[in-house]
Amino acid sequence: MVSQAEPSQISSHALTRHGSPSVVSRSSRRHRHNRSVAGGTSYIPQNDFPIFSSTGDVEIIITAGNQTNRYLLHRIYLAQCSGFFEASTSQEWSRATITTSYDDSAGGGGRGSKELARIGEEDGGSRVSSRARSREGGTGGTGSQVGVGRRKWRYELDYGTGNDDIPMLVQKDSSNATSSLFGSSDSRPPPVRNKPPASNASFFRSVANLSVTPSQADSGSRCTPEELELLNDYDNLFRVFYNYAPALDSIDIATAYLQCKSLLTLADQYDALPVVGPRIDHHLLQFQSRLWKQIAKYPSSYLKIGYLAQSKSIFQEALIHVVGAWPVGERHIRSQLPESVLEVIEDKIEDLEDLVGKIERKLFKLTLCTPRGERVTPQNSYLDWLVVSFFRQWVVDQTSPAPIPPPPSTRTLSSRDSHHRPQHSSRHHHTLTSPTSLNISQSTQVSQPQSNQGLFYRLLGGPPINYLTHDDCKRFLKLSPEFYSREGLKRFEKRLDEVKGLARETVKPLMMSQLEGMADGVSYLVCTRVEERDWPWM
């Protein structure tokens, strides 16, 4: 006769293998008990971004239009990434709800837990009444209840009352919330009993609400583009906090710029630029050459992006363009950027002006020498001296603003004054003649504004044939008939090429480009050097 084994001695694995469902392990009952049913489908609690139902202690509600995004995140992550959350969840400013979890652990009692919610005072809820503390650590008749305090925070997006108000997250009382990811908070202490607690209707209602998409909740209306942008910005902000890549456009750089600018503005609002900035920098640098072209078109806009993202590459590229084209965009820059960035711009403009002034002084000192090593003068080599004067006068016309014409009353000389006007010899008259008055070809005329001075220096640093051409020399030398001949013109051009060679070496410091991209088509200087001490965020 085979003895019958006790049911407790039969392993659940063996019974399952033989197909007997009569015995179920205690662990399987516990897992089955944790499952909830909402809307006829099984619900498994989520513990992943954006809802950490098991470990999250900060509930954030973002509502825009008819759509609501809910987050249940961790205070430690938010405080590490954002100065706003670090300050608002501190004991001084926090308005957290303290929930005490009671666990029946004495003999004879079943397992169960229930939470008691208390609203923290203005000091962050650190003051707990002695009666509550005694309840948390007290014992009951058949079992002991151990209370474990846990803080919970709830934030909702507040749009303010005025049209100029910026939407901002504000702390709310989670105990009075009708729908919360934390569930309902019961103010009564949990009873000491062995049967499982009753189902929480508020919890099931909140779970059911989560399973309904915004389109199902209100399919008749849609969010505006501005509202969707706001929802995406907050979602990207929290994604970056949890080391997820933000959802930014990787094809259209113009769209990516708008998204990055909006996200950086939001991160600046919550004091999270050190965390969000590197993500923006990494995303924009993926565009490579397209990024450098966009910076050349909109340097002041990308200068702000580089500053907010603390991107050295973007900030340097934009700063070089801004300094070279100054004062183009000055009003926009002064209204959009902080004083620290303006100080860097002004320092670099001053450095560039000093360098340009130094180069100009060298250009005016350029001269030729005789075979004996003497500087040319009208006495020792008049033709060579004409070459130097011709070049210097051209430099003056290209680097100086146009003279202001006199008033009409003094522009015409009387016949009496014309008789007494001193007469100059032809030689001295040649030295005072402007190349502009000599009908120099229009191709060699360069605009005077600072934003266009790069054209002039690139002209000097380029091939000598591009300025003061053969026709210009011929036209000038005709004013001195005694020197105008085939041999005289040939010697004049040869000596002028020597001056051009000296000028080309002189302007080399201005020809250096510090840009990552190409400087083709840029009319200003791009030789500004940006060093480590120039970063305004250091």
Buried (B, 14 or more C-beta within 10 A) or exposed (E): EEEEEEEEEBEBEEBBEEEEEEEEEEEEEEEEEEEBEBEEEEBEEBEEBBBBBEEBBBBBBBBBBBBBBBBBBBBEBBBEBBEBBBEBBEEEEBBBBBBBBBBBEBEEBEEBEBBBBBBBEEEBBEEBEEEBEEBBEEEBEEBBBBBEBBBBBBBBBBEEEEEEEEBEBEBBBBBEBEBBBBBBBBEEBBEBBEEEEEEBEBBBBBBBBBEEEBEEEEEEEBBEEEBBBBBBBBBBBBBBBBEBEBEBBEEEBEEBBBBBBBBBBBBEBBBBBEBBBBBBBEBBEEBEEBBBEBBBEBBBBBBBBBBBBBBBBBBBBBBBBBBBBBEBBBEEBEEBBEEEBBEBBEEBBEBBEEBBEEBBEBBEEBBBEEEEEEEBEBEEBBBBBBBBBBBBBBBBBBBEEEEEEEEEEEEEEEEEEEEEEEEEEEBEEBBEBEBBEBEBEEEBBBEBEBBEBBBBBBBBBBEBEBBBBEEBBEBBBEBBEEBBEEEBBEBBBEBBEBBBEBBBEBBEEBBEBBBBBEBEEBBBBBBBEBEEEBBBBE
